[in-house]
Amino acid sequence: MTAINFQAVPEFPKELDHLSKKFRYLKEDFEKFKKVLASTSFNFIPGNVRISDLGINVKTPIYKLKHFRSRDFKGKGSKSGFRIIYAQIKEKDDDKIIFIEIYHKNNQENHNIDRIKKYFEEI
């Protein structure tokens, strides 16, 4: 079994910190989510959707997690709050998950395509 290396684009930690000021359980719930990602070994996670509107030059699989459960939204269901955008890179000895964006669906309608292309577009 290969190890999973978690990374993030520079904007991601700032967004996580900003949201965690309003939602006090977010960071703790995010750490639990990372453990779930590591334990599934890139198998199917409910609520994951592969983003397909990125063009032909983005070859890295990019996913949007829509079912992020947070205790901040207790009793409101799993689709009630956050969206997490991440890339999943399978390599021989070291698999990577690169977190790209986190946002609350009431504050932002959709993922930032320009940011994804900035880091993952191959020209």
C-alpha positions in Angstrom: 0.0 0.0 0.0 1.4 3.4 -1.0 1.4 6.4 1.2 -0.7 9.4 0.4 1.0 12.8 0.4 -1.4 15.7 1.1 -0.5 19.1 -0.4 -2.4 22.3 -1.1 -2.1 25.2 -3.5 -1.2 28.4 -1.7 -4.7 29.8 -1.6 -6.2 26.8 0.1 -4.9 27.3 3.6 -6.0 30.9 3.6 -9.6 29.9 2.6 -9.7 27.2 5.2 -8.5 29.6 7.9 -11.0 32.3 6.8 -14.0 29.8 6.9 -12.9 28.3 10.2 -13.3 31.7 11.9 -17.0 31.4 11.2 -17.4 27.6 11.4 -15.6 26.3 14.5 -15.6 22.6 13.7 -14.4 23.0 10.1 -10.7 22.3 10.6 -11.3 19.2 12.8 -13.9 17.9 10.3 -11.4 18.5 7.4 -8.8 16.5 9.2 -11.3 13.6 9.5 -12.0 13.9 5.8 -8.3 13.6 5.0 -8.2 10.4 7.0 -11.1 9.1 5.0 -9.3 9.9 1.7 -6.2 8.1 2.9 -8.1 5.0 4.0 -10.1 4.7 0.8 -6.9 4.4 -1.3 -8.6 6.5 -4.1 -11.7 4.3 -4.3 -15.1 5.8 -4.7 -16.2 8.4 -2.0 -19.9 9.2 -2.0 -20.5 12.8 -3.1 -17.4 13.0 -5.2 -17.9 14.3 -8.7 -15.2 14.6 -11.3 -15.0 18.0 -12.8 -15.3 17.8 -16.6 -15.5 21.3 -17.9 -11.8 22.1 -17.6 -10.8 21.6 -21.3 -8.4 19.2 -22.9 -5.2 20.6 -21.4 -6.1 19.6 -17.8 -5.3 15.9 -17.7 -5.0 15.5 -13.9 -8.3 14.2 -12.4 -9.9 17.0 -10.5 -12.8 16.3 -8.1 -15.5 18.3 -6.2 -16.7 16.8 -3.0 -20.3 17.8 -2.4 -21.1 15.6 0.6 -18.8 17.1 3.2 -20.3 16.5 6.6 -19.5 19.1 9.2 -20.7 19.3 12.8 -21.4 23.0 12.1 -24.4 21.9 10.1 -25.7 19.2 12.4 -29.1 18.0 11.3 -29.0 19.8 8.0 -27.7 16.9 5.8 -24.4 16.4 4.0 -25.1 18.7 1.1 -25.8 21.7 3.2 -22.5 23.5 3.2 -18.9 23.1 2.0 -17.4 22.2 -1.3 -13.9 20.9 -1.5 -12.0 20.8 -4.9 -8.9 18.6 -5.1 -6.6 16.9 -7.5 -5.8 13.2 -7.3 -2.5 12.1 -8.7 -1.6 8.4 -8.7 2.1 7.6 -8.9 4.1 4.4 -8.5 5.4 5.0 -5.0 3.7 8.2 -3.7 0.1 9.1 -4.4 -0.8 12.8 -4.0 -3.9 14.7 -3.1 -3.6 18.4 -3.8 -6.3 20.5 -2.2 -7.2 23.4 -4.6 -10.2 25.2 -3.1 -12.7 25.1 -0.3 -15.8 27.3 -0.2 -19.3 27.5 1.3 -21.9 27.0 -1.4 -23.9 30.0 -0.2 -20.9 32.3 -0.8 -19.7 30.9 -4.1 -21.8 29.3 -6.9 -19.1 27.1 -8.4 -15.4 26.1 -8.5 -12.8 28.5 -9.7 -11.8 27.2 -13.2 -9.0 29.8 -13.6 -7.3 28.6 -10.4 -7.5 24.9 -11.5 -6.1 25.8 -14.9 -3.3 27.9 -13.3 -1.9 24.9 -11.4 -2.9 21.9 -13.6 -3.1 23.0 -17.2 -0.5 21.4 -19.5 0.4 23.5 -22.5 
